[in-house]
Amino acid sequence: MDAKPLGNDHAADETSPAEQILGSLSDGVVGINRASEITFINPVACSLTGVTRGEIIGQPLSSVFVIEGGAHALEPDYIQRILNRQVGIGPITKQQLKPRSGESILIDYSITPLDMNLAVIMFHDLSHIEPANRTLLYQLSYDPLTHLPNRDTLQQTLNQAHNRFITQQGMYCVLLLDLDRFKLINDCYGHSTGDELLKQLARLMAECLRPQDSLGRWGGEEFICILPDTNLADGYAIAERIRKKLADHVARINSRDVTTTTSIGIASYPVDGATTEEILRVADSMLYEAKRDGRNTTFSSLTNKVNILSIASQLEEAIENDTIVPAYQPIVDLATGNIVADEVLARIDDKEAGLVEAGKFIDAALQLQLIHKIDHTIIKQAIMSCSVNVLSGGAPRPHFINISADLLRHPELVQDILDTAIAQCTACGDAIGDEKPLVIEITEHQLISNVTEAKRILQPFLDFGLRLAVDDFGSGYSSLHYLADLPVSFLKIEGSLIQRVTTDRKVRAIVKGIQNIADDLDLTTIAEYIENEVTYRALQDLGVSWGQGYYFGEPELKQ
């Protein structure tokens, strides 16, 4: 019968195959049971902790493996939860291990369950990571190019730090860094140059940090710093130190001088969120703001001109309390002046602030990945409003509504919208007809660029009889692909063109060209942002079909 692996019932000279393998590793390895008692320890672990195998087998883990500031993570109930879930943790980076004798050493460690009763802790001394002597745990935990902790390792380190700071009621900052226009360096000089630049910049970033800080490669040209015991203002100062150092650095690679800059987003616990997911989401939003502000800059909720966090709170509250409501702006036939349709626009009905326009929260909703919830509630309300109108004897007319790529990534919400539409159309019977009154507006900057994929995810709506409109037509080039490959019925002409149509001869020619394309394809054109009669008459002369804007009426709630 084989010897039980990692057990404590072997003779001193008897080892199982598993123990022989673990004993040969250059990582420290400690085996423990459900009671958090040591059942195995390899020579490297003995050397790092200052104990012998004979004196430690059967002893509590806490007698040999003590992490400064994180002992709670190694208590028996924590080990039992790992064994029960059969899901390991780690690697956790930059932890201070207190040996029985001597000074503390800086380690990475992980805990892995082997079965329901046994787990192993693997760890290594961070001061011994020379290229020729990298341990198995090191290879699994670090990016091979920059030799920084990889994404999985940083996520585990962040989770561990977060739990510690919750217990201690402390604070920390996360910096999310993205190198500006790094793709151009790869494209112009080759990936080998890009790789060398990444290595140099990784070293520079590390030089800007304190010993207790953790820096890792998040992916591609993105990096993350975890700054323990750091408030938002101090985190900003560290971020600026990194940003300036990278901006001043000229890398000499393959006889070329190569430079780049970085944009940095900052989030702080507990100011910016209560969970690691919220902290990372805010850091990503701040990075987005830094990029949008012109790159080579640092953004946090202290520097953001619009406090995205308060907007997020307002949005979540509005969604929870059903105070996101549709407002309807009339769309007019420019030839007759009759109202022929309307556009459905999202509003927040705030008791204190009044009716909040979409322009004040839609960008934040996009960045915070809440737009699908807004789309879902607005579309369902528009369907119900249309149904009430028809069942009351009113004539159905098209409701135009924007749909985001974010909504289409939630098939359960798409199906709920379709189920609602089917039920209400069935209730209305023949009063609606084959063409359903809901028109989906798609934009090239919101929807995916792959038109085949766009058609696939829109197909359930098309099969049901909904029509498509291309919004902001004229703001880019890819919308031409929509006309060729999607069953588009309406073109909504970019509003900035409409605002210049009476004063700019070139813009007038562009609008006329769009109208000619629409005529050839038998499409209905809609001009947005019509704010005066002069613009209205000019568009009439150009043959534009329909129009909307404050000249015809502001968006209003239905009573």
N, C-alpha and C positions, 0 to 999 in steps of 0.2 A: 504494500500500500504506500502511495506517495505521501511524503511529509506534507503537513498542512502549511501552505505558504504564509509567511509573515506571522506565524503563531509564536507563542512564547514557551512551547512545550518541547523544544528541541534541546538536544545536548549541545554543549558549547561548540563542539566541532561538527555539528550536523546542520547543514543548510539546504533549503529547498532550491529548486531551479530558479524560482522567482527571486529569492533572496540573493542568489549568486549574481543574477543580472543586475539587480538594484545595487548590490554591493560594489559592482564594478563601475558605476556611473560616477562622473565628476561632479554631479550635483549632490548636495546633501539630501538624504532620504530618511524620513521617520515614518514608521508604520504605527497606526493607532487603532484601537477597537472602539465600540460604542460608548464605553465608559471613559473615553479619552485617555486610556492607558497605553503606554508605549509597548508595542509588540516586536518592533524591529528598528534598528538604527544602523546605517552603513558607516564605513570609516570616515568619509568626508564629513558627515553630520557630526560624528564624534569629535573630529578635529575642530570644526567651527564652533561647537557648543562647549568644548572643554570637558567632555565626560567620556567614560568607557562604556562599552556595551554591557558588561557584566553588572555594573552598578545601576543601570538605567532601565533595563527591561522590566516591565511590570509597574513602573513608576508613572505618576500622572504626567501628562504632556507639559503642564505648567511648570514642572520641575526642571525642564531643560529648554523649552521653547517659549520664550517670553518676548512679545512684541511691545515695544514702548508705545503707550497711547492706544493700543489696539488689542489688549488682552481679552476683551469681551468676545472677540471674534473666534477665539480658540477654546471657549468654555465648552463643557460636555454637551449642553443642550444645543449649542450651535453645530457641533460635530454631528450630533444625532439628526439634526434637520438636513444636513448634507447627505447623510447616509439614507435617510428616508426618501429624499427627493431623487437620489442617485444623479445629482448634477453637481459638478465640482465648481470651485471658485478659483479665480486667479488666471494668470499670474498677477499678483499685487506687487507694485514696484516701490522701491525706495522706503523700505521699512527698517526700523532700528531693532536689531535682534540683540538681546542682553544675554551673553554667555554666562556660565557659572563664575568664570573668572576672566579678568581682562576687560578691555573697553568694548563698548557696543560696536557692532559692525552693521553696515548697510547691506540689505539683502532684497532679492525678489523671492516670493514664495507662492505656491499654489497648493490647493487641497483637492485630491481626486478620490472619489469612492471606488473601491474595487468590487465590493459586493455590499449586502445589507449590513454587514458587521465590521468591515475593515476599510480603512482609508489610508492614503499615503500623503505626506507633506513633502514636497520637493522645494529646495531652496538653494541659492548660490550667493556667494560673496561678490558684490558688485565691484569690488576693487580688483578682482581677478577675471577680467574679461578680455584678455589679449586675444587677437584673432586666432592664434594657433591653439588656444585652450578654451574655446567657447563651449559651454555645457549644453546638454539637450534642452533644458528649460530655457536657457538663453536663446537658443535657435528658434524655439517656438514662440518666444515672447517679444523678440526684437526684429525691427525692419532690417533686412540684410544690406540695404544700400547705405542708410544714414546711421545705422546702429543705435537708433532711438527705439523706445517701446512702440510696438505696433498698435493698431486700433483696438483689437480685443484686449490687449494688456491695459491700455489707457482707460478703456471702459470699466474694466474691473477695478482699477486703481481709483477711478472717480467714484464708483459705487461704494467702495470701502471708505474713502475719505468722507463721502456724504453721510454715511451711517455714523461715522465717528463724530462729525460735527453736529449732527442731530442730537446725539447723546450728550455732547459737551456744550450744546447751544452756542457753537462757534460759527465762523464764517469762512468762506473761501471764494476765490474767483476762478473762472475759466476763460482763457483767451483762445479764440478760434482764428487762426491766421491762414491767409490764402495768398500765394505769390501772384502778383499782378501780371497778366498776359504771358504766363509761363509757356503756354503752347507755342507762342511765336519763337521762343528760344529753341525749343525742340525742332520746330519746322525749319528755322533758318540755319541752325548750327548743328543739328543732329542730337539724338537722344544721349549720346555719350557725354556731350557738353552739358546737356541738361542734368544728367546724373551727377556729374562732378560739381555743378553749381549747387544742387540740392545738398550734397555732402558738406560743402563749405558753409552754406547758410545754416545748416543744422548746427554746426560747431559754433557759429556766431550767436545763434539764439541761446544755446546752452550757456555761453559766457555771460549773457545778460541776466541769468536767473540765479536764485539763491540755492543753497544746498538742499533745502527741503522741498523745492519746487519740482514738478514732474513735467517733462517735455516729451512729446511723442509725435510720430507721423500718423495723421488721421487718414491719409489716403491721397495719392497723387501729389499735388503741390500744396496740400492742406496739412497744417500742424495744429496741435493743441497743447496748451500749457495749463496745468492745474496748480494754483497758487494757494496753499493752505494758510489759514489765519491772515487773510488779506481782504480788506474792504475794497469797495469799488474805486475809490480815489487812488489808493495805492496800486491796485491792479492796472489802472489807466497809466500810471507813471511807469510801471514795468513794461507795459505794452508799447508805450512811446519810446522807451529805451531800445527795445527790440527793433521797432519800425525805423528809427533813425539810423541805427547801426547797419541794418540791411540796405537802407537807401544810400548810405555812404560807401558801401563796399563795392569795389571793382575787382571782379574775379578774372585772373589771367589764366585762360584755358585754351590750349592748342594755339598759342600765339595770338589769341584774341582777347580783348577786354569785354567782358560780359557783365551787364548790370541788370538788376530788377528791383522792384519795390514790393511791399506787402500791405495788404489791407487787413485790419484786425477788428473782430467783434468781441465784446466783453460781456459776460454775465456774472452775477454775484449771488451766492446763497447767503442769507435768505431773502435778499432784497428783490431779486428777479424771478424767484420761483421756489417751490417747496419740494420738487423732485428733480432728479438728474435729467429726466426728459425735458422738463420745463426749462432748466438752466441751459441745456444744449440748444433748445429751440430758440431761446432768446439770444444766445450767442450767435447762432446762425442768422437770425434776423438783423442783429447789429452788424454782422459782416456784410449782409446784403446792403444795408444803409451805407456802409463804408465804401463799397464798390460803386453804389449809385452816386455817392458824393464826389466821385472823381478818382478813387483809388489812392493808394499811398496815404491812408489816413486811419485813424482809430475811432471806433464808435462804441458807445455804451448808452444805457438809458439816461445817463447824465448829460450826454452830448446830443442825443437824438432830438431833433427839433420838434417832432411830434412824439409824445410819450406813448410808444407802442404798447407799453404794459397796461396803462390805464385804458387804452382802446380795447385791448384784449379782454380786460375785466368787463368792460361795458358790453362787448360782443357776447361773451359767455353768459352774462346776466340776461341779455336780450333774447338769446336763444333759449335759455332755460325758462324764461317768463313769457315766451311767445309774443314778444313786443317787436319782432322784425316783421314789418308789414309791407305789402306792395302799394306803390303809388303808380298811377296811370297817366302817361302823357299822350295827348291825342296826336295821331298821324293823319294828315289831311291830303286829299287828292288835290294836287296843285292846279288841275284844270278846272275843277268845279268848286273848290273850297269846302267840300263836304268831308266830315270825319269818316275815315274808312277803316281805321285800325288804331291801336295804341301800343306804346311800349311800357312794359312792366318794370319798374325800378324799385330796388330795395331801399327801405327807410327803417330807421330805428325810432319807435314812438316812445321817447323818453319823457317821463313826467316832469323832470326838472329842466332838461335842455330843449324840450319840444321835439319837433320832427328833425331827425339828424339825417342829412343827405348822404348818399352812398359814397361820394367823393371823400368824405371824412373818415371812412372806415374800411373801404374795399381793399385798398393797398395793404393795410394791416391784416385784414382777413386772409389775403393771399399769402403773405409772409408767414402768418401763424397757422396756415393750413386749416382754416376754418371756413373757407369759401363754399365747400360742398354742403355744409349745414345751412348756409344762407340760401344757396340755390334751391336746395330741397324744400325748405319751408315756403319760399316765395313762389316756386312753380306750383306747389300743391294748392296754395291759396288762390293763385290765378285760375287754376282749373276749377276750383269750387266756385269762384266768383262768376266765371263764364257759365257754369252750369245753372247757377241761380238765375242769371239774366235770361237764359234761354227758356228755362222752365216757367219763368214769369211772363213769357210772351215776347221777350226782346229778340232782335235779330242777332245771330252770332256774327262776331267780327274778329279778325285776327288779333291775337295778343303776341307781341314780339317780346322775347325774353332771352337774355344772355345765359349761356350755359358754359361752365368752366370745365377744363380738363380735370380739375380736382374732383368734380362730381362724377365724371365718367370713370374715375378710378374706384368708385364705390358702387359696385353692381347692385348691392342690396337696396341702395337709395334710388337708383335708376329703376329697378323693378317696382319699388313702392310707388314711384311717380306714374309708371305705366299702368299699374293696377288701379290707381286712383283715376287716371284718364279714361281707362276702359269702362270702369263702373259709372262714371258721370256721363260719358257719351252714350252708354246703353240706356241710362235713365232719360236722356234727352231724345233718344230715338231718331226719327227721320229729320228732326229740326236742324241737325248739324250737317249731314251730308258726308260725302267721301273725304273732302278736305277738312281736316280738323282745324279748329281756330287757333291752336297754339303754333307759333313759328319760332324755331330755335335759331338764335343768332350765334354764330361762331366767329372768332377772330383769330388771325394768324399768330398773334403773340400769346393767346391763351391756349389754343388747341395745339396738338402735336403737329410737327412739321411733316410727318409721314402721312400722306393723304390716304393711302390704302388702309393704314391702321385707323385713321380718323373715321373712314367710312365703316369699318368693321364695328367700332364701338358705338357709332351713331345708328347702326342698322335697325335696332329695335324701335327707335323713334320713327325712322323712315317707313318701316313695315306697317306701323300703326296709322300712317297717313299724315304725320306732321311734316311741315315744310321747313326748308333751310333758308336762312339769310346770312350773307357774308357781311359782317360789321366792319366799320373802319376801312372800307375798300378804298385803295389809293394810298394807304400808309406804308405799304411794302410790296414786295414782289411775289411772295409765295401764295398770296390769295388767288393769283391767276390759276394756280394748280387746282384750287377748289372749284373754279368754274369749269375746268376741263374734266374733272374726275368725280365731282359730287353733284347730286341732283338739286342744284341751287335754284331758288325761285325769286329771291330778292337780293339786291345790292344796296347796302347802306353806305353812302359816300362819306368818306372821312370828313369830320366836322371842320377841321382846320382849313380844308380846301374851300368849304362852303363860306367860311368867314372872309375869305379873300377873293371870292368869285367876282365881286363887283369892282375890285380895285386892281386886280392883277391879270393882265391879258394872258399870261402863260397858264395860270391856274384855270382861267375860263376855258382855255383850249383843252386842258386835261379833263375837266368835268364834261365837256362836250364829247371827248374821246370815250370816256367811261359810258356816257349815254349811248353812243353809237354801238359799243360792244354789247350793252344790255339790249338794244333794239335787235341786233343780229341774233342774240341768243334767246330772245323773247322773255326777258327778265324785267321785273318791276324795280325801278330805282327809287331810293328814298334819301332825301337830303336832310342831314341833321343840322342843328344849331342855326335855324332860321330865326333871326331876331328882329327883323324889320321888313317893311314892305318892299324896299328896294331890292333886297336879296330875294324875296319871294318872286318878284316880277322877273328878275334876271334868270332864275331857275325855270320859270315858266317858259321863257324864250328859248332856253336850252333844251326843253322837252323833258325835263326831269319829271317822273311820274308823281311821286308823293313827297311830303315833307313834314318835318316836325321841328319844334323849337318854341321858345317863349313867345314868339309872335302869335302862335296859335293857342298856346296855353301851357301853364306850368304843370308838372306832375302833381296829382292830387289823390288823396285817399278816397275810396268809395265808401259812402255812408251805409 
